Amino acid sequence: MKSLLKIRYEFAFETRQPINDVLNMSIEDFIIAQNIWNEYITKKNNNTGGETC
């Protein structure tokens, strides 16, 4: 299982958010933001027929 720190770094990279902003999020806010991002990527991929990122 990935460490929470690694997951946050990957999320910051994928979403192009400042790493400090991502690291300073509460765990609850981070999980919400990550879920929203995952839904966005899923919908984007379904609409284009493939991975675009």
C-alpha positions, 0 to 999 in steps of 0.5 A: 500500500502506498504511503499517504505522502506518496499519494499526495505527491502524485495527486499534486503532480496529476492535478498540477496543484502546488504541493504545499496546498496538497500537503496542507489539506486535511485528510477529509478535504484531500479525500474529497478532492481526490474523489472529485478528480477521479470522477472528472478523469473517468468522465473525461476518458469515457467521453473521449474513448481513451486515456488523455492524461 
